[in-house]
Amino acid sequence: MSFTCFTGGRIVTSSGQFDADILVENGTVVAVGSFPQLNTESIELVECTGKYVLPGGVDVHTHLDSPLMGTTTADDFESGTIAAACGGTTTIVDFAMQPTGVRLTDALDTHLAKAKGKAVIDYGMHMCITDLYDGATQEFDEIAQAGVSSFKVFMAYRGTLMLHDGQLYDVLRAASGVGSQVCVHAENGDVIDRIAADLVAAGKTGPGTHEIARPPATEVEAVERAIRIGRMADAPLYFVHLSTAGAVEAVANAQGKDWPVAAETCTHYLTLDRELYDQPGFESAKVVLTPPLRTKEHRDALWSGLSAGTLSVVSSDHCPFCFADKERLAGADFRSIPNGGPGVEHRMSVVYGKGVAQGRITLEKFVALTSTIPAQQFGLYPRKGHIAPGADADLVLLDPRGSTTITAATQNQAVDYTPYEGWSLPGSFDAVYSRGELVAQHGRYVGRAGRGQFLHRATR
């Protein structure tokens, strides 16, 4: 038997704060309280005085070792999960991408093989559907039984990733039938393609044009349409990476009617402004993300949506492409720039620094948005996102008196930039434990290689 006691800290959950100790046996929380009779000679003590003890972060939107737009994301499951751990995240749910012409089950097996023996924290999978061949929906039950209880569809990127509305309806209905949920990338792809073609024809080909080609209305319309299709299919919806005030309003309206609609936003949409697209040269390619960054009115609406509970999750959408690769692949057309950016390592620090420390959200809400609700939404709770007997001892020690400086020179993400370059944020995640094992300390990985386990997620 292996016992550890985390003592002297202030425990923070999504529902409150209290002073208590946490007793861990073989990687699982066995008791929370006061233990004056413990035989400390046989128990490892972890001193947490002056620290907050939080459940490890749960990031349900990452793209590791993923082929996209003619290249592959820069982080594999080793570097990406090391970066996550160093930033306070102890669980990820990654996206298994289906190449055209490949069966869903085969694509899932391929992506699972990429993670096995490399991931250093626990991980689950979503199944991305990009090619709805005859009989594809008949595989949904097998995929759900394998522990992958969510699918993703795209309403943009016609010809590569996009499903049409009838296919979206089919996926929603079939997924609901096996107790799975569908994550929706909501943008009106056909309108975006027309706007982009007109811009290129007018000679506007630089990376900053990416934002002009995807106005807020293209997201809002797609969200509203997907909600209606979801009602016709009698199926729940989960919207990924929402970026606009109109999308928040559409989700709130649906929730007001008790429709099963949930949504996330991402760290960069809460904190970065569209003015970054006005940078000279190719620099703005660093923030060629989909959807693009927005103006302050949209950021304010996202924060309000989080406070109100309309948006219930903050993810990273970690989809890293090196700046050099973006420039190499772009040529003379912004449409060829790989869409995505890094963020899994800095999600927790940025949301704490810009949210909790600035009074936008409480510490309890921070835990809910970055850990507890993501775990609940995707069938990981109460094993993850929770500090209570029976939960995995995924614990983060947060020093509110510390600080965190973000720079590409010292980050663990395998990418040559960060959109938060030079940021100094209050608070530091001093130690991170995954199933009771110390895996990261002061921003450096100290755990074992390949120790992550695949998480078999429950259906709804």
N, C-alpha and C positions, 0 to 999 in steps of 0.2 A: 504494500500500500504506500502511496505517495501523498502526503498531506502538505498543503500550503495555506497559510493564513494571511490575508491582506488586512492589515490592522491600522487603525488610526485615521482612516480617510473619511471623506464625506461622500456617501453614495448618492448618485443622481440617476433617477429613472425618468421615464416619460411622465410619471404621475407625481413625483415629489423628490425631496432631498432629505437625508437623515444620516446621522453618524452611526456607523456600525462596522463590524468586521465581517469578512467573507471567508468562510472555510471551504477549501477546495480539496477534493480527493480524486486523484487520477484524472485531472482535467475537467471535472464537473463540479459545479457549485453544490455543496451538500447542506450548507446552513448559512444564514445571514443573521447576525445579532452580536451578542457579547459573550465571550468564551473565557471567563477568568480561570477555569480549571484546566485549560489546555496544558499538556506536557510539551513545553516549547523545545525540549531536547530532541524530540522526534518529529517536529513540525518546522518547516521552513517559514520564516516570518518575512513578509514584505512590508516595509514601513511606508505608510501612505500619508503621514501627518502633513497637513497643509495642502493636500492634493484632493481634487475631485476624482472619484472612481466611477467611470462610465462604462456602459456596455460597449463592446467593440463596434466600430462602424460597419454598416451593411450597405454596400454600393451595388445597386441592382442594374447598373447600366455601364458595362465596359465592353471594349472590343480588343481582345488580345490575340496576337498571331492571326489576324483576320485579313483575308484578301479583299481589298476594296479599291475600285477605281484604278486598276492596273498595277497596283503595288500591294504591299502587306504592311499592316500597322507595325510600328517600330518596336513595341514591347511584346515579348512573348510571355508565356505564363510564369516564367521565372522572374524576369525583371519587372513585369507588371505587378505581380503580387508582392514582391519585395517592396516596391514603391508604395503600394497600398498599405502594407503593414507599417512602414516607417511613418506614414501619415495618420495612423490610428484606425485604419480599416482592417477588419479581421475576417470579413466575408465579402465575396463578390458574386454576382450573377452575370455571366458573360453571354454573348450572343454567338450561337453556332450558325454560320452563314451557309445557306444552300446554294451551291453553284448551279447554273442552268444545266438541266439534263441529269442531275444527280438526285437520287431518291433521298427523301428526308431522313430516313433512318441511317443511311450510309453517311450523309453529311454530318449527322450528329455523332456517329462513331468516330469520324475523322477528327472532329473538334475535341471530343473527349480525349482522344489519344494525344493531342497536343498538350493537354493540361497534365495528364498523369505523370507523376514523377518529377514535375517541374514546379507546380504551384506550391507556394509555401504557406498559404492560408487556405481555408476551406472555400469551396466554390460550387455554384450551381450553374445551370445553363438555361437559356431561352432558345427556342428553335425559330430561326428566321425562315420565312417562306417567301421565295422569290419566283418559283416556278410551280404553279398549281397544276400538275399533270393529272391525268385521269387516275383516280384511285388514291390520290395523295391524302385526302381527308380520312381514308380508311386506316391510315397509319397513325392517326392522332392518339388513339387509345394506347397503342404500343409505346408511343413516345411518353405519354403521361405515366404509364405503368413503370417506365424506366426512370422516373423521378424528374422528368422535364415537363412541368405542368403549366408552361406558358409558351405562347408563340408570338412572333412579331411579323407585322406586315407593313409595307410602304405604300403610301399614296402618291409618291413622287418617284422620279427616275424611270420613266417609261423606257422599255427596251432592255433594262438590266435588273431592276429590283421591284418595280411597281406592279401591283395587282390592280385590276379594274374593279369597279364597284360591285359587280356581280360576284367576283371572286372573294372580295372582302366579306360579302354577305355569307358566302359558303363557308369561309374559314371561321367566322364568328359563330355561326350556327353549329358547325361540327365541333369546334373547341368547347363550346358551352356544353355540348352533349356528353363530353367525357370529363367534365369538371375542370377544364383548363380555362385560362383567360388569355386575351389577345392584347398585346402591346401594339399601339398604332403610331406610326410616324405620319403625322397629319400635315401635309402641304398639298396644295393643288398643283401637281406636277406638270400637267398639260399647259396651264396658264404660265407657270414659271418658264417652261421651255419656249413658249412664244415670246415672252418678254426678253428672255436671254438672247434669242435669235435676232430680235430687232436691235438690241444693244450692240451685238457683235457686228451686225450689218452697218451700224452707224459708227463703227470704229472704236467702240468702248469695250476694250478687251482686257484691261488691267484687273488685278485681283480685287480691288475695291468695288468693282462692278457687281461682284457676287451679291452684295447686300442690296443693290438696286433691283436686281432681278427677282428678289424674293420679298416683296413688300408684305407688311403685316397681314393684309387681307387674304393672302394666299394660305396662311396658316389658319386664320379664323374660319374661312369658308370650309376648309377641309375638316376642321374639328366639328363644326356644326353638321356637316354632311355625314361624318362617321357616327355621330351620336344618333342621327335619324336611322342610319342603316343598322346600328346596334339595336335600336328599338324594334325594327322590323324583324331582326334575327332573334330577338328576346335573349340577348347575350350581354355580359358585362364588358366594359372597355377600360383600358388603361392607356392614357396618352403619355408618350415619352416626350421629353425635352420641350415643354411649352415655353414660349418666349414673349407672348403678346397679351396685352390687356383684354383684347376681344376674346381670346381663347379662354382666359380665366373666367370671363363673364359667361361664356357658353357652357363651361363645365359647371359653374355655380347654378345656372338655370336648370341644368339637367339634374343636379343633385337636389335642388329644391323640389323636384317632382319625384324624388326617391328613386331615380333611375340609377343603376349600378355603374357609375362612371367615376373613375379615379384618375389622378394625373400627377406628374412630377414636373419640376423644373430642374435646371442645372446650375452649378456654381457660377459659370461664366455669364449666364443670363441675369443673374442677380447682381453682378458686380462690375461688368465691363460694358463700355459704351460703344455705340456704332461709329463714333468719331475715329476709332482705330482704323477704319477703312479708308480714312483720308490721308494716311501716312504715305510718304513719298516712296517711289520705287516699288519693290516687291514686298516690302515689309508687312503690308496688310494681309498677305497670304497666311501669316501666322494665325489669323483669326477668321480664315475661310472655314466656317463651321456651318452646319445645317441643322436648324434654321440659323440665320445670321444674328449677330448682336443687334440690340435695339436701343432706343433712346430712353431717357430717364423716366418718362411717363409709364413705359412698359415695365421697367425695373420696379418702380413703386407699386404697380399693380401686382407683380409677382410676389413681393414681400407681403402685401396685404392679403393675397390669396393664401400664402403660407400661414399667416396669423389666424385667418378665418377658418382654415382647414379645407378650403377648396382644393388647394394643392397640398399633398400630404407627404411628398418625398422630395429630397434633394439628392440627385445623383451627379456623377461626374461626366457621363458620356465620354469616358476616356477613349479617344480614338486617335492615337498619336502618329503623326507622319513628320519625319524630320524636315526642317525648313529646306535643306538642300534637295530633298526628294520632291518637295512641292514645286520648287523652282525648276527642277529638271523635267518634271512631267507636264508643267503648265504650257510650255511653248508660248504661243501668242494668243491664247484663248483661256479666259478665267474658268470656263466650264470644265477644263481638264485638270484643274488643281484638286488634289484629293481633299475631300471635305472632312475636317475633323481636327481635334487638338488634344493636348495632354491635360490631365486634371486629377487622376485618381490619388496621387500623392498629396495634393494640396486641398482637396475637398473639405476635409474636417477643419483644417486651420482657417481657411477662408470663410467658411460659414460661421465659425465661432468668432473670428476677428471682426467680420463685417456685420454679423447678425447679433450675437449675444453681447459682445463688448460694446457695440454701439446702441444697444437697447431696442433693437428691432424685434428680437425674439428672446424668450426666456431660455435658461439653460435646460429646463425640462423639455421645452419645445425643440431645442437643438437635438436632444437625444431622440425625441420622437421622429424628427424629420430625417436624421442621418442613420438611424439604427432600428428603432422599435417598429415604426410603421412599415418601412421597407421589408422587414422580416415578416410582419403580419401579412402584408399584401401578397407576398410570394411564397407562402407556405413554409417559412423557416422558423416561425415563432411557436412555442417559447424556447426552443433550443438556442436560437440566436436573438439578438436584440433585447436581451432581458437579463437582469441580475436577480436570480431567485433559485431556490433548490431545484435541481434537475436540469438547469440550463448549462450550456458549455461555459467554461470559465474564460470567456473572451472579454478581457478587461483592459481599459485604457486609463492611465494615470495622467490627468490634466493638471498642470501647474498654472493657476490663473495669474501668478506673479511673473511667469516666464514670458518669453517672446519668441517669435518664429520669423526668420528671414528667408524669403524665397528667392532662389537664383538657380539658373540652369547649371552653373558651375558645380553645385554641390547636390543637386537633386539625384534621386535614384531612378527616375524615369529615363528610359533609353532614347531620349530625344534631345535635340540640340537647342531647345528654347523652352520657355514657359511664358504664357501671357501675363503672368503675375511677377515678372522680373523686377527684383529690387523691393518688393513689398515687405514691410516689416509689420507684423501682426501681433497683437497681445495674445498671451497664452501659449503654452508649449505642451505637446504630447510627449512626456518624458519617457514613458515605458508602455509597451504594448504586449499583452499576453494573449496567446491563442491556445485555447483548451489548456490553460494553466501554464503554458510554457512561455518564457520570455522570448519574444521574437524580434523586438526592436527597442532600441534605447537611444534617446537623444538623436533621433533621425537616422540611425544606422542599423542595418539588419544584423542581428546576432543569433538568429535561430538556425535550425537545421535545414539542409537543402531538401526540397521536394516533399515536405511534411504535410502539405495540404490534402484534404480529403474531399471527395465528391459528395455533395449534399443531395440526397434523394428528397425532393420537395413534394409536399402534399398537394392534392387537388383541392378545389374549393368545395 
